[in-house]
Amino acid sequence: PANQLFVMNEEGQRISQVTHTKVSPLSVGLEPLQISENGNRLLTEYAGEDQSYAVAVSLVTGSEKSLSPGNSETGFQATALSADGKSVLGTVGLGFGGNPHPKVVTVPWNGGKQKVLVKGAYQPSWGS
């Protein structure tokens, strides 16, 4: 079954479905990672057998945008949102078969060019 994401108010009421993700037989769908401070953005990871890549979800419209070009297994794997919710921190080049050249990068929330922060590294965090 596909993981679909839902939201509710603080009292546990007014439950509504946010995502309607199409999922292949060997995938589980979206897994939530972090919500933005203003509650409008949800950073998720699309996961399944031999695949994992970042997906930006708008909690206002329910739209989903892959942050990983080609949605490949060596694509962008997210770890965290920046404090202002405009950048996503993560790793590229890991894959499931091993890769000797991973990089820690940031990607704009709306997608776009990756900014390399550290070559030969993975599992980043903003600190704290």
C-alpha positions, 0 to 999 in steps of 0.5 A: 500500500502507498504511504499517503500523508494527512494533516489534522489540527492540534485537537486531532480533528479535521483530518484531511489527506494532503498527498495522492502519490502514485506508487510503484509495486516496490515502493512505499511512497512518501515518508515525512522528514520535516515541516517548515516553521510556518507549517506550509512546507513538508519535506519528504522522502520517496522511498522503496526498494533501491530508491530514495529521493527528496520530494517537496510537498506544499501543505497549502496546495498538496502539490509534490515536486521531486528535488532529485533530477530523474528521481534516481537512486543516486539522486538527492536524498534530503536531511533537513530544511533550512530555518527559513524553509527556502533550502533543503540540505542533503546528499547526492551520489550515494545510491544503493550500490555504493559510490565513492563520490558522495557530496553534501549539497543544498537545493532550493525548495522550489528545485533548481541547481544544487550548491555543493558544500562538501565533497566526499561527505554524507549524512549532513545536518544544520547543527543544533 
